[in-house]
């Protein structure tokens, strides 16, 4: 494809890492995963990191861990405030653990949660807010952190699309009590499949490590706050204390992650250079609503919302992009309330969900990659503006 939605960021270093693991013949979670966890935590200024087989699994074990805390754990029926636009597995763990979702609209330009709705969404049963940084763009994390601190709420930060983004010189993914990241093929770094959860809390760290691997004690130190070690070593290695999962990463993914992490800063800067050109080309054209940067975006992709007031022919525009061999897709998962799965949820809607619908019906994104996309971006601008009526 001329301008694809996703492309590999690997070089010979990643292939070499795979070959080294294959030669060793040990493929499940091991030394390279541990080294990657330590390197990732240090890179992002967090105390603890737990690598998983996906960002979705990071959300799952992060939510699960909050139900097994000794003090003030989450309980079924508790309420959690969420934005109307995100990926499906931002929401699914919340439903699977019996939480009630309070959906609030997004800002049309940033595509992130409209924090002016927070007080309206708050009830005596509210226990948590899920912050989602959409497509590289930090949401109002400072406001959300302050809101949660004032009301004694948990802040869960889904940063799966926004590795390398910062707000007030602080890394996104580190504002929440738990922060999650994804290493899927199209994301800022890729370990084939993979994800990670960050926290500064020791109990949460140990809970997530246990939940990652069957709910057993084998990966937990004997002095852990989440269990008391018994003196029967024969059984202790197979002692199950939590209803866990098997969402462990491969050793291959840990080894690849170490190589990718070394490239992250340079790859994000290349994405930002591409974004500068994209913004310059569309500046002042009110037919198109672009994502307004908050803080420093890491520019996962380039979003465009066709201004509903301009009478543009969406089908004609989509057809022109397809004919030009330009890949495009819905913005993240669109308005989640519009998906079939919502029938399985316990939820309320706070105020009107207007902007998420506009993004769902009139928006799309094209790819951004850690290589120079000047030619592709110029072509995209030409094709889009012509199909929209030309300027």
C-alpha positions in Angstrom: 0.0 0.0 0.0 1.2 3.5 -0.8 0.3 5.0 2.6 -0.5 2.2 5.0 -2.1 2.4 8.4 0.8 0.4 10.1 4.3 -0.7 9.2 7.1 -2.5 11.0 9.6 -0.5 13.1 12.0 -3.4 13.3 15.6 -3.5 12.0 18.3 -6.2 12.1 18.6 -5.7 15.9 15.2 -7.2 16.6 15.9 -10.2 14.3 19.2 -10.7 16.0 17.4 -10.6 19.4 15.0 -13.3 18.2 17.8 -15.5 16.9 19.6 -15.3 20.3 16.5 -16.5 22.1 16.0 -19.3 19.6 19.5 -20.5 20.1 19.0 -20.6 23.8 15.8 -22.6 23.4 13.9 -21.0 26.3 10.9 -19.2 25.2 8.5 -18.5 28.1 8.9 -15.5 30.4 12.4 -15.3 31.8 15.5 -13.2 32.1 14.9 -10.9 29.1 11.3 -10.1 30.3 12.7 -9.2 33.7 15.4 -7.0 32.2 12.8 -5.3 29.9 10.5 -4.6 32.9 13.3 -3.0 34.8 14.5 -0.9 31.8 10.9 0.2 31.0 10.2 1.2 34.6 13.4 3.2 34.8 12.7 4.8 31.4 9.3 6.0 32.5 10.2 6.9 36.1 8.0 4.2 37.8 9.0 1.9 40.6 7.5 -1.3 39.2 6.5 -2.8 35.8 4.7 -6.0 34.9 5.0 -7.2 31.3 2.0 -9.0 29.8 1.1 -10.6 26.5 -0.8 -7.5 25.4 -2.0 -4.1 26.4 -5.5 -5.5 26.8 -4.1 -8.0 29.3 -2.4 -5.1 31.1 -5.8 -3.5 31.5 -7.3 -6.8 32.7 -4.8 -7.6 35.4 -4.7 -3.9 36.5 -8.4 -3.8 37.1 -8.3 -7.3 38.7 -5.6 -6.2 41.1 -7.7 -3.4 42.4 -10.3 -6.0 43.5 -7.9 -7.9 45.7 -6.3 -5.1 47.7 -6.4 -5.6 51.4 -7.6 -2.1 52.1 -10.6 -0.6 50.3 -10.7 -2.9 47.3 -13.1 -2.3 44.4 -16.4 -4.2 44.6 -19.0 -5.3 42.1 -21.5 -2.4 41.6 -18.9 0.3 42.1 -19.0 3.1 39.6 -16.2 4.2 37.2 -16.1 7.3 35.0 -15.0 6.6 31.5 -14.7 8.5 28.2 -17.1 7.6 25.3 -14.2 7.0 22.9 -11.5 4.3 23.5 -10.6 0.8 22.5 -12.9 -2.1 23.5 -10.5 -3.6 26.0 -10.4 -0.3 28.0 -13.9 -1.1 28.9 -14.3 -4.9 28.9 -12.3 -5.6 32.1 -14.6 -3.1 33.9 -17.7 -5.0 32.7 -16.1 -8.4 33.5 -15.5 -7.4 37.1 -19.0 -6.0 37.6 -18.4 -2.3 37.6 -21.0 0.2 36.5 -19.7 2.6 33.8 -20.5 6.3 33.7 -19.9 7.4 30.1 -19.0 11.1 29.5 -18.4 12.8 26.2 -15.1 13.7 24.6 -13.9 17.1 23.5 -14.3 17.3 19.7 -10.8 18.7 19.0 -8.6 16.8 21.5 -10.8 13.6 21.3 -10.1 13.1 25.0 -12.5 13.0 28.0 -14.4 16.2 28.6 -13.3 16.9 32.1 -16.0 19.6 32.6 -18.4 16.7 33.1 -16.6 15.0 35.9 -18.5 16.6 38.8 -21.8 15.8 37.1 -20.7 12.1 36.8 -19.6 11.8 40.4 -21.9 9.9 42.8 -21.4 8.4 46.3 -20.7 5.1 44.5 -17.9 6.5 42.3 -14.6 4.7 43.0 -12.5 5.2 39.9 -11.8 7.3 36.8 -10.3 5.8 33.7 -8.1 8.3 31.8 -7.4 7.4 28.2 -4.8 9.2 26.1 -6.2 9.0 22.6 -3.8 8.3 19.7 -0.7 9.8 21.3 -2.5 12.9 22.7 -2.4 13.4 26.5 -5.8 13.9 28.1 -6.2 16.4 31.0 -4.2 14.2 33.3 -3.4 17.0 35.7 -7.1 17.8 36.1 -8.0 14.1 36.5 -5.3 13.5 39.0 -6.4 16.4 41.1 -10.1 15.3 40.8 -9.2 11.8 42.0 -7.1 13.1 44.9 -9.8 15.4 46.1 -12.5 12.7 46.0 -10.4 9.7 47.1 -10.7 7.9 43.8 -8.5 5.6 41.9 -7.0 6.9 38.6 -6.5 4.2 36.1 -4.5 5.5 33.1 -4.8 3.7 29.7 -1.8 4.9 27.8 -1.8 2.0 25.3 -1.9 4.4 22.3 0.4 7.2 23.6 3.8 5.9 24.7 6.3 8.8 24.7 3.7 11.5 25.2 4.2 13.9 28.0 2.2 16.5 30.0 4.1 19.1 32.0 7.3 17.2 31.3 5.9 14.1 33.0 5.5 10.9 31.1 2.0 9.8 30.2 1.2 6.4 31.8 2.7 7.6 35.1 -0.1 9.9 36.3 -2.4 7.0 37.3 -2.3 4.6 40.2 -1.8 2.1 37.4 -0.7 3.0 33.9 -0.9 0.6 30.9 0.9 0.4 27.6 0.7 -1.7 24.5 3.4 -3.1 22.2 1.2 -4.2 19.3 2.6 -4.1 15.8 1.4 -0.6 15.0 2.3 1.0 18.3 5.2 3.2 19.3 7.3 0.1 20.0 6.4 -3.4 19.0 7.3 -6.7 20.6 5.1 -8.7 18.2 2.3 -8.8 20.8 2.8 -7.4 24.3 1.9 -4.8 27.0 3.0 -3.6 30.4 1.4 -2.1 33.5 3.3 0.4 35.7 2.6 1.2 39.4 4.4 2.7 42.3 2.5 0.6 44.8 4.2 -2.6 46.0 1.0 -4.5 46.9 -0.5 -3.7 43.4 2.8 -4.8 41.8 2.7 -8.2 43.6 -1.0 -8.7 42.9 -0.5 -8.1 39.2 2.5 -10.5 39.1 0.5 -13.2 40.7 -2.6 -12.6 38.5 -0.4 -12.7 35.4 0.6 -16.3 36.1 -2.2 -18.4 37.3 -2.7 -16.5 40.6 0.2 -18.4 42.1 2.9 -17.4 44.6 5.9 -18.6 42.6 6.8 -15.1 41.2 6.2 -13.3 44.5 8.9 -12.7 47.2 8.4 -14.5 50.5 8.1 -11.2 52.3 5.3 -9.9 50.0 2.3 -8.1 51.6 -0.2 -10.2 49.6 0.4 -13.6 51.3 2.1 -15.4 54.2 4.6 -18.0 53.1 4.2 -21.4 54.5 7.0 -23.8 55.4 6.1 -26.6 52.9 8.3 -25.7 50.0 7.1 -28.7 47.9 3.6 -27.2 47.7 4.5 -23.6 47.9 5.8 -23.5 44.3 2.2 -24.5 43.2 0.2 -22.5 45.7 -2.7 -20.5 44.2 -3.8 -17.5 46.1 -5.8 -15.5 43.5 -8.2 -16.4 40.6 -5.6 -15.5 38.0 -4.9 -16.0 34.3 -2.0 -17.0 32.1 -1.2 -13.8 30.3 2.6 -14.1 30.5 4.7 -12.6 27.7 7.2 -14.6 25.7 10.9 -14.3 26.3 11.2 -13.3 22.6 9.0 -10.3 23.3 11.2 -9.2 26.2 14.3 -9.4 24.1 12.8 -7.5 21.3 11.4 -4.9 23.7 14.9 -4.1 25.0 16.0 -3.3 21.4 12.9 -1.3 20.6 13.1 0.7 23.8 16.6 2.0 22.8 15.0 3.4 19.6 11.9 4.9 21.2 13.0 8.5 21.6 14.2 8.8 18.1 11.1 7.1 16.7 8.8 9.5 18.6 10.8 12.5 17.3 10.3 11.3 13.8 6.6 11.0 14.4 6.5 14.6 15.7 8.3 15.9 12.6 5.7 14.2 10.4 3.0 15.8 12.6 4.5 19.2 12.1 4.1 18.9 8.3 0.6 17.5 8.7 -0.5 20.4 10.9 1.1 23.0 8.6 -0.7 21.6 5.5 -4.1 21.7 7.1 -3.7 24.9 9.0 -6.6 27.3 8.6 -8.8 24.9 6.6 -12.0 24.8 8.6 -13.5 22.0 6.6 -11.4 19.6 8.6 -11.2 19.3 12.4 -7.7 18.1 13.4 -6.7 16.7 16.8 -5.6 19.6 19.1 -2.4 18.7 20.9 -2.4 18.8 24.7 1.0 18.7 26.2 3.4 16.9 23.8 1.7 14.2 21.7 3.6 11.2 20.5 1.4 11.2 17.4 0.2 7.6 17.0 -1.8 8.7 14.0 -3.4 11.7 12.2 -7.1 12.2 12.8 -9.4 14.1 10.6 -13.0 14.9 11.3 -15.0 16.2 8.4 -16.7 19.4 9.7 -20.4 18.5 9.7 -21.4 22.1 9.0 -19.6 22.1 5.6 -21.7 19.7 3.7 -18.9 17.4 2.6 -19.6 14.1 0.8 -18.0 11.5 3.2 -18.5 8.6 0.8 -16.8 10.5 -2.0 -13.9 11.3 0.2 -13.5 7.7 1.4 -13.6 6.5 -2.2 -10.9 9.0 -3.2 -8.6 7.8 -0.4 -9.2 4.2 -1.4 -8.4 4.9 -5.0 -5.2 6.7 -4.0 -4.2 3.6 -2.0 -4.3 5.4 1.3 -5.3 3.4 4.3 -7.8 4.9 6.8 -10.0 3.7 9.6 -12.3 4.7 12.4 -10.9 6.8 15.2 -9.7 4.2 17.8 -13.0 2.3 18.4 -15.3 5.2 17.8 -18.1 5.8 20.3 -18.2 2.6 22.3 -21.9 3.2 23.1 -22.6 2.5 19.4 -21.2 -1.0 19.5 -23.2 -4.2 20.0 -21.3 -5.2 23.1 -22.8 -2.4 25.1 -25.9 -4.5 25.7 -23.9 -6.6 28.1 -22.9 -3.6 30.2 -24.3 -1.9 33.3 -23.9 1.8 32.5 -25.3 5.3 32.6 -24.7 8.2 30.2 -23.7 11.6 31.7 -25.1 14.5 29.8 -25.2 14.4 26.0 -22.8 12.2 24.0 -22.5 14.6 21.0 -18.9 14.9 20.1 -18.1 11.2 20.3 -20.9 10.7 17.7 -19.5 13.3 15.4 -16.1 11.6 15.6 -17.7 8.3 15.0 -19.7 9.4 11.9 -17.4 12.0 10.4 -14.0 11.1 11.6 -11.1 8.8 10.5 -7.4 8.5 10.9 -4.4 7.8 8.7 -1.2 6.3 9.8 2.0 7.8 11.3 5.2 5.9 11.4 8.8 6.5 12.6 10.0 7.2 9.1 9.9 10.3 6.9 6.3 10.5 5.5 6.6 13.8 3.8 5.6 12.4 0.4 2.6 10.4 1.7 1.3 13.3 3.8 1.5 15.7 0.9 -0.3 13.2 -1.3 -3.0 12.7 1.4 -3.5 16.4 1.7 -3.9 16.8 -2.0 -6.3 13.8 -2.4 -8.4 14.9 0.6 -8.7 18.6 -0.3 -9.6 17.8 -3.9 -12.2 15.3 -3.0 -13.7 17.8 -0.5 -14.0 20.4 -3.2 -10.5 21.8 -3.5 -8.8 24.9 -2.1 
